[in-house]
Amino acid sequence: MDRRTVFVILWMLLPYPSTGIKLDGDGYIDITIAIGAKVKQDDTLIDKIKEMVTDGSFYLYHALDKKVYLKDATILVPSHWSCKGCSKARTESFEKAKIKIDHAKLMEPRTKLYGECGKEGEYIHFTPDFLLNDTAIQMYGPRGKVFLHEWAHLRWGVYDEYNEEEPFYLSNGRVEYTRCTTNIEGQLFEVNGGSLQPCNIYPETFLPSSDCKFFPNKDQNTDSSVMFSPSLEAVTTFCRETEHNYEAETPQNKICNNKATWTVIFEDSVDKDALSFLPPLPSTPLPPEFKLLQRQKRAVCLILDVSGSMAEEFRILRMRQAATHLLLNYVEDQASVGIVKFSTAAFIVSPLTIIENEATRERLIKLLPETPDGYTNMCNGLRLGLQVLSEDNMDAIGDEIIFLTDGQATDDVTLCIPEAINSGAIIHTIALSDKAHNALQEMADKTGGIFYSVTDEFTSNQLIDAFASLTLSTGDYTNEPVQLESVGTRTSDWFNGTVSVDQTVGNKTSFVIIYEKIFPTVYIQSPSGIVYSQAQMNHDDRLKTVTLKVAETAEPGDWAYSIQTSTNQAFTITVTSQASHEDVAPIIVKTRMNQQVSDGTKPMMVFAEVSQNYRPVINVEVWATLEPASGPIQMLQLLDNGAGADVVANDGIYSRYFTKMVNGRCSLKVRAKNQEGNARFAVQKRSGAPYVPGYVVDGVVELNPPNPSVSDEPIEVGSFTRTATGESFEVTLTGSTPPNFPPSKVKDLRAKILEEAVLLSWTAPGEDLDEGTAKSYEIRWSFDLDMLRQDFSNGHVVNTATVSPQEAGSVEQHAFNLSLPIQNGTTLFFAVQALDEQDAKSETSNIASASKILPNPKPPGISNPGLNLTVLVSSLCAVTIVICFIAGVTTWAVRQRRPALRI
């Protein structure tokens, strides 16, 4: 075995800094809890975090048959806090943390979920108010049990077993509150000005009104489910199949194919945790161990390839342009920057230098290397860069490296990667060609860095975008640059466009135009008509850039740019800005793929999240550009419609399947805009522990404090544009072309009975997942939900001969006559599959239910006459005023004996 092989094996086996939660035996480790930079120092907050996680470990241990617990956790405190017991953070950061403590509009805890059932979530979000204000315990439950609820979202991708949008449903003539299990009991009331009123009934549906609230009994005779209500003392575990409520319109049922949460946790997590194979612990585990970390002032070293191959395609110039953009707009004041260049040998261009003012930035920019020559000895550059970072405090722990190379290494880079990984530095890598060594992506993955693969196409602006994305967020987005626009073109005439500067941004706004050959004519016009020409701009002919820095705060509205040339050449324009007010967070966009490496056998998905201070922004037009190293560029409109790749409608997460994969590395960029004025802030779109309005104690309702609301906040969003760049990914197809994917699963099937017919509606899938048009539908129904779920082919067939599928994303709505009369009080269940041209079938849809209820003075939809039948009967009986009066008096008498519907 040669020396190189030995090093490769050692590298692959190397323990490296963790970038995610892992199960170590029977204990979870590497749990990072990060406190946002906007949170003021409060040592009590750290104590409360430790208390919540310790209690959460106890509840986790008991909820899962004493199999697992939380072994250790790291608390990352803001750099401005005084923290004597803190060690230096390594690769831990606020952005990468799986649990975030940060301010938001609402107190309620929540977990951000992008993917499908069983997929790990993005992060848990708790507010300081939730941890410090003990009224939260009344409203949501013990913090440790709420932590368990959120942990189940995060780790195992299960969903809530309540539904604020559809809190009631009919089951064979009986009103049920949406919950799991149905053994949980309580009463229904409306709360009006602090007093309780019997619930009103909608005569069209025979369901309680949207103002009707469920008040659970404080004492229950069931121990599940935590995903319904962690606030109940008796509830300590998750729903199992034997007690699962399959009929309820819960997110868990809709998204997880009516599986019990216990089933998802134990059966669908085999690749991750394999809980079914773990034996119970022999004794109660110890509390988690905690350590406190703190990031130091930012120190970044640019390690830049100046080898001979960097002369190709103006790479060295484009590198200098991108590094200049980084130094001028993205490296914060008081950060330290060093520069190293490497080819055959490596040289220090600049030692670590503190960014004190604009003059410091300009001095560093002038030092950027210009001349390419020599071989590409990457290890020389890496080692010297680590040496530069060690100059300030004898190590590189927690510092950052931005390593740029065209990737055509002439040395054996695997020999120095273990040293780089063990340094404790975060290493971002940028491959400026499709020939880049695979070690670059591995190095970024193993140090908490980001990997970008950049093509030589000038108009893509990929290199500028990659450098601009290398920020290490602290959670204070008011002090971080936001990219409003990044676009390019090739022309010999005019290059025109507009950029929307919204109310949330405007400070430090800059327009950077890069041209390929000849200095063009540039005009930029403000919304009020002020025209900026070259006289107000900075022109750097060595870098071929034209820059306009808007003084003070940029005027909100549409800014127009016009660039004119008579020479056929390429242009790019990049617009950045920062928050207009220190107390108003800007609208931001984040994007990523569901896989960083794919062999094409599983569908790839593109995600983009649009939000402001954790509030989802919906109805935004979002487009993704996927640019492979070779092959055509793919443009996909991402949707937030709860269909296809999108899991939940109107949650601010926009998604789409990516099916036209080609071999090689691929870059990802999204553009979000709201120039038609349709965007809104979403309300109550979340996954998290529910607010409980009160409890029934000894037959009497005890109200909790009211739920904090943002109803007084504006829900409309002004015009804006944003762009964001995601980490590059790689496709290695097992065949010459991607496999044929079936139509995507229908996720939003709904049913309604109309006399002797049933009306079904859903969002159309495509021929390939959510692209194109499916060939046909197969629809079946049953009286038995479980039979339809377990054996779709045995359901009764609905005649779909006249149904022609529409294009993916269209609304399908069809009425069907069933083969037998529908009896009053009956509940039917429906499901659909879509077929493509090869007769490949989609997964079975969510199961929709519909009940037939005929209006009469005592409708079968009401199982308890005390549910405000005064209103119901008054709306239904219309024979004479006298009859309605008698019915009302009778109902009033009943209500005195039984004031509310007991569920």
Secondary structure as GFF3:
##gff-version 3
##sequence-region A 1 903
A	DSSP	alpha_helix	3	13	.	.	.	ID=ss1
A	DSSP	beta_strand	22	24	.	.	.	ID=ss2
A	DSSP	beta_strand	27	29	.	.	.	ID=ss3
A	DSSP	beta_strand	31	35	.	.	.	ID=ss4
A	DSSP	alpha_helix	43	63	.	.	.	ID=ss5
A	DSSP	beta_strand	69	70	.	.	.	ID=ss6
A	DSSP	beta_strand	72	77	.	.	.	ID=ss7
A	DSSP	beta_strand	87	88	.	.	.	ID=ss8
A	DSSP	beta_strand	99	101	.	.	.	ID=ss9
A	DSSP	beta_strand	110	112	.	.	.	ID=ss10
A	DSSP	beta_strand	123	126	.	.	.	ID=ss11
A	DSSP	alpha_helix	128	132	.	.	.	ID=ss12
A	DSSP	alpha_helix	135	140	.	.	.	ID=ss13
A	DSSP	alpha_helix	143	156	.	.	.	ID=ss14
A	DSSP	beta_strand	168	171	.	.	.	ID=ss15
A	DSSP	beta_strand	174	177	.	.	.	ID=ss16
A	DSSP	beta_strand	186	192	.	.	.	ID=ss17
A	DSSP	beta_strand	195	197	.	.	.	ID=ss18
A	DSSP	beta_strand	201	202	.	.	.	ID=ss19
A	DSSP	beta_strand	207	208	.	.	.	ID=ss20
A	DSSP	beta_strand	212	216	.	.	.	ID=ss21
A	DSSP	alpha_helix	251	255	.	.	.	ID=ss22
A	DSSP	alpha_helix	261	267	.	.	.	ID=ss23
A	DSSP	three_ten_helix	275	277	.	.	.	ID=ss24
A	DSSP	beta_strand	289	294	.	.	.	ID=ss25
A	DSSP	beta_strand	299	305	.	.	.	ID=ss26
A	DSSP	three_ten_helix	308	314	.	.	.	ID=ss27
A	DSSP	alpha_helix	315	329	.	.	.	ID=ss28
A	DSSP	beta_strand	336	342	.	.	.	ID=ss29
A	DSSP	beta_strand	346	354	.	.	.	ID=ss30
A	DSSP	alpha_helix	358	367	.	.	.	ID=ss31
A	DSSP	alpha_helix	378	389	.	.	.	ID=ss32
A	DSSP	beta_strand	400	405	.	.	.	ID=ss33
A	DSSP	three_ten_helix	413	415	.	.	.	ID=ss34
A	DSSP	alpha_helix	417	422	.	.	.	ID=ss35
A	DSSP	beta_strand	426	431	.	.	.	ID=ss36
A	DSSP	alpha_helix	439	447	.	.	.	ID=ss37
A	DSSP	beta_strand	451	453	.	.	.	ID=ss38
A	DSSP	three_ten_helix	458	460	.	.	.	ID=ss39
A	DSSP	alpha_helix	462	468	.	.	.	ID=ss40
A	DSSP	three_ten_helix	477	479	.	.	.	ID=ss41
A	DSSP	beta_strand	482	491	.	.	.	ID=ss42
A	DSSP	beta_strand	494	501	.	.	.	ID=ss43
A	DSSP	beta_strand	505	515	.	.	.	ID=ss44
A	DSSP	beta_strand	521	525	.	.	.	ID=ss45
A	DSSP	beta_strand	531	532	.	.	.	ID=ss46
A	DSSP	three_ten_helix	534	536	.	.	.	ID=ss47
A	DSSP	beta_strand	538	540	.	.	.	ID=ss48
A	DSSP	beta_strand	545	549	.	.	.	ID=ss49
A	DSSP	beta_strand	557	564	.	.	.	ID=ss50
A	DSSP	beta_strand	569	579	.	.	.	ID=ss51
A	DSSP	beta_strand	588	593	.	.	.	ID=ss52
A	DSSP	beta_strand	597	598	.	.	.	ID=ss53
A	DSSP	beta_strand	604	612	.	.	.	ID=ss54
A	DSSP	beta_strand	615	618	.	.	.	ID=ss55
A	DSSP	beta_strand	621	628	.	.	.	ID=ss56
A	DSSP	beta_strand	634	638	.	.	.	ID=ss57
A	DSSP	beta_strand	653	658	.	.	.	ID=ss58
A	DSSP	beta_strand	664	674	.	.	.	ID=ss59
A	DSSP	beta_strand	680	681	.	.	.	ID=ss60
A	DSSP	beta_strand	694	697	.	.	.	ID=ss61
A	DSSP	beta_strand	700	703	.	.	.	ID=ss62
A	DSSP	beta_strand	720	731	.	.	.	ID=ss63
A	DSSP	beta_strand	750	754	.	.	.	ID=ss64
A	DSSP	beta_strand	757	763	.	.	.	ID=ss65
A	DSSP	beta_strand	776	782	.	.	.	ID=ss66
A	DSSP	alpha_helix	785	790	.	.	.	ID=ss67
A	DSSP	three_ten_helix	792	794	.	.	.	ID=ss68
A	DSSP	beta_strand	796	798	.	.	.	ID=ss69
A	DSSP	beta_strand	811	817	.	.	.	ID=ss70
A	DSSP	beta_strand	827	835	.	.	.	ID=ss71
A	DSSP	beta_strand	848	851	.	.	.	ID=ss72
A	DSSP	alpha_helix	869	876	.	.	.	ID=ss73
A	DSSP	alpha_helix	881	897	.	.	.	ID=ss74
###
